[in-house]
Amino acid sequence: MPDTKEQFDKAISLCRDVFEKKLKDYGPSWRILRPQSVTDQIFIKANRIRSLEEKGFSMVNEGVRPEFVAIVNYGVIGLIQLAKGFSSSVDMSNADALSLYDKYITESKELMYAKNHDYDEAWRSMRTSSYTDLILMKVNRTKEIESHGGITIVSEGIDANYMDMINYALFGLIKLVFGE
């Protein structure tokens, strides 16, 4: 059986590396994004994956893998924005942004480990296209919760949905990087 923790750590490392490089290019310019805008960014990325899955080819020379990486990273950004609130300017250092990235990706990973225990690695039997659909469903749920001002009656909140999107995208990356 594949080592889930090792594969998860390698997939997270790929995402963190991109996040860190983008911080060097742009800084934490995403601090101005309201959580709804982060949700829309995740929608754009997941919708592109679905489009590529349906069409079977890309007119832009980028595949599915960078889109899953972007979903992970925007999911972490969403968690940061929920916790810190958005800002009208860049108000944190790159080091602070990386520290928060590590905090929220670790929380998401720990949630995955707990769920993985309960579901007995069922995600390994799923198709990558199912992860895409589940991410899109979570985006739609998140938009609905956002339209209610973040209030739910019995459902998990926006943060739990972001964590699920992160983990579904990591499952997709693991399948793309390590195969079935």
Residue pairs with C-beta under 8 A, 6 or more apart in sequence:
1 121
2 124
2 178
4 116
4 121
5 113
7 174
7 177
7 178
8 109
8 112
8 170
8 174
10 177
11 72
11 170
11 173
11 174
11 177
12 72
12 105
12 109
12 170
14 69
14 173
14 177
15 69
15 72
15 73
15 105
15 170
15 173
16 101
16 102
16 105
18 66
18 69
18 73
19 73
19 76
19 98
19 101
20 98
22 73
23 94
23 97
23 98
24 94
27 90
27 94
28 90
28 92
28 93
28 94
28 96
28 97
29 90
30 38
30 77
30 81
31 81
31 84
31 86
31 87
31 89
31 90
31 91
31 92
32 86
32 87
32 88
32 89
32 90
33 41
33 77
33 81
33 86
34 81
34 86
35 78
35 81
35 82
35 86
35 146
35 158
36 143
36 146
38 74
38 77
38 78
38 81
39 78
39 139
39 142
39 143
39 146
41 70
41 74
42 71
42 74
42 75
42 78
42 135
42 139
42 165
43 136
43 139
43 143
45 67
45 68
45 70
45 71
45 74
46 67
46 71
46 132
46 135
46 136
46 139
46 165
47 136
48 67
49 64
49 67
49 68
49 132
49 135
49 172
50 129
50 132
50 133
50 136
52 58
52 63
52 64
52 67
53 64
53 128
53 129
53 132
64 128
64 172
64 176
65 173
65 176
65 177
68 169
68 170
68 172
68 173
68 176
69 169
69 173
71 135
71 165
71 166
71 168
71 169
72 105
72 166
72 169
72 170
72 173
75 108
75 162
75 163
75 165
75 166
75 169
76 100
76 101
76 104
76 105
76 108
76 166
78 158
78 162
79 104
79 107
79 108
79 159
79 162
79 163
80 97
80 100
80 101
80 104
82 158
82 159
82 162
83 100
83 104
84 92
84 100
92 100
105 166
107 163
108 163
108 166
108 167
109 167
111 160
111 163
111 167
112 167
112 170
115 167
116 123
123 131
123 171
124 180
126 171
128 172
128 175
128 176
131 168
131 169
131 171
131 172
132 172
134 164
134 168
135 165
135 168
135 169
138 161
138 164
138 165
138 168
139 165
141 155
141 161
142 158
142 161
142 162
145 151
145 152
145 155
145 157
145 158
145 161
146 158
150 157
150 158
